Amino acid sequence: MARLSQRLSYLLEAGIPLLDSLQLTLHHFARPERKQLLRVLERLEAGAPLSLALERMRVPPLFLSLVAAGEQHGQYALSFTFAARYYHRRAAWKHQVYQILSYPLLLLALSVVCFWFLLHVILPHISSMYDTMNLSLPPLTRWFMNVFLLVPSYYTPIVGMFVTVLCTVFVFHKKRRLVPLLLKLPVVRHWIMLQYSHYFAVQTGLLLEAGISILEVCRLFQTKAPWFFLRETACAIEERLRQGHTLSNALRRHSCFTAELIRYIELGEEGGRIGECLLFYSEQLETHSKQRIERMMRWLEPLILLGVGGVVFIVVMSFFLPVLQMMNEVK
C-alpha cells in the first residue's frame, strides 16, 4: 500500500493521467501484485471508478475510503500522499514489533515442541520402566502425568464453547448488534473508539480541506464507511446537522468517538479550521496508539520469556527427577 500510494502520488502530482500512472507503476511490483493491478486497470478502462476497481484487490478499508475521498474532491494525489505516509509508518512500526517478538516467540515454539516430545515419547517410557521395576514415580511427575491424562477429556467442551462463541458473534453481527455490545466492555470499547475516531478524523479532515461540505461528508460515510455501525452513526449525525446543531454537538450523542476528537472539533469550529484540527488530531492519535502498543510489547516480551522458563522448568523437573530416583534405586 505504501509503495503503490507513493508512486501514484508522485506521478499524479507530475500531471500524468491516472491510467498512465497505473501502467507505469505496474513494473515495480511482483507478479501477483501486477496481476491484481492489471485487473484494476481493465476495470478502469471499462469505465468503473477507482474505488470500485480496487475492491477486487482486497485492500484495507481505510485505503478504499481514502481513494473514495479522492474521487469526491478530484484530488487523487492528496489522498495517495496521505496514504503513502500512513502505510509507510505502519509498515515500519510492524517491522519493529516483529523484531521485538520474533526471538521470544521462536523460543516459546521450541519449548512447546520439547514439551510435546516429553509428554508423548519420554514420560511414557519412563512410566513403563517404573512399572516394570515396581517403583512409584516422583510426586511431581505423577501429578504432571495425571493432569496430562485429564486434558483430552476436556477437548470436547472447550471446542463446544469456542463454536458457541463464534456462533453468538455471527448472530450478533448479522443482527448488527455486535458493536453496541462491545462498546459496553471497558478495554474493547477504548480500542473501538480509537479506531472509529481515527477513521472519522482522517476522512473528514481530508474532505473538508478539499472543500467538501460536512453534509456531503456524512453522505459519503453512509455509503463508503467500512463498518455498518459507523454508517448508521453518520445518518444520525446528518440528521442532527440538518436540525441546526454543530458537528461537535452531533458527535457528543454517540459513544463511539473519543472526547479528544470532540474537543478538537470544537476548537476547529471556533477558528473555522475543522479540517486542519481533525488531520492534526489523527496524527496525534496515531502517535498515541503506537506508544501504547509499544509499551505493551515491552511487557509482552518478558512475559513470553517467563512462559518459556516455566515450560523448561517443568520439562527438566518431570524428566530428571524420575531418572535420578531410578539411579538411586539401582544403587
Steps between C-alpha positions, in 0.01 A plus 500: 500500500780743587697436181192513278375822661840666486556428131149601400520824698829597332369425151165671553664810645721511190185528286494145363145360458379224730499221239852585385618523862370150571667362187832654606459363852439140391865424431606574860305213653524121510290280275206436741463871574544584132213269406271671750597844371437386144145401598457843659625661180255298291208608716611862477514477121146355510382817676489392865618747769831428668349422842273235345786356293723468808244293690615189310851542649387446861660824609446639852172687559684820591684498168175454309344785693796727424466421130126569520578833664737578214220430256273740684733798495683408179845496662632146489854623564408642841332176610788285374755724672320460831463123445871464416602680818255301714584152365873571498490580872277200561738265316802634691319458830392142415859414408611630839239290679605188307862559600403529866283187510665266249772362731276444809230337285759272337621392844143441612426287191813289554409456867151382408648248255732367771205492738296293253793261443537448874130425545460259210838326486718532809260485793304193375827305475609609844161406644519150345851453637379595848210255473741225399721571802201533737598856586281806543562816305600821682194702613564787259531271198197293607290815543616632166406176321158492667429852382611403152260204498209722607555763229356297205170458683454878491561537128132456413356766739776746412435459127126522564539826692718642223243411233223650716689826534561516124131435427397766751734754342366409156139540612569834663686612190211400277262691724743794497513510878860395553655847524252635761572187703877544471474868593386387846828315562765735650816402311330409171297821515818706520655342191176529298480869590860553389438319170179686418640836609813459289301400194256789546779752555700392194207483261317809617820704523606417144155563355448828683844622394406419141190719522234230551212603728441315825160374380663348191761342726222334703339368184835359390536325836157344456612325181877452535566445871637146563284442812122490494478654848696801379265534202202511735683754715564716193126501425424618853771768479362630169152523651633699797694732269188570295323597823757776551736334748875536474719203409641474851149487650394238245798279585457540876183291493693192378723287722728373223712819482765623742458815706824635350353478149199708605728752672713542186184550293384769746834678462469473122146639510620800702774578250326381185769238432336168581685313224845599624410417861371157401811416298720615786299287744535196274878541508495530879275195530733289287795599717307432819383155383850409388649595836241300691551188290878531526460520878292183491764329286768581758296314760405217265860405421602421863168323555570271204851432631351426841263251337795338323683472831193336658476242223872423525474464878210254473681300233821480698334411828263244348777328308798510734327422827394150384847437354675601823260293711554197278877538530470510878278189501747313277785584740 
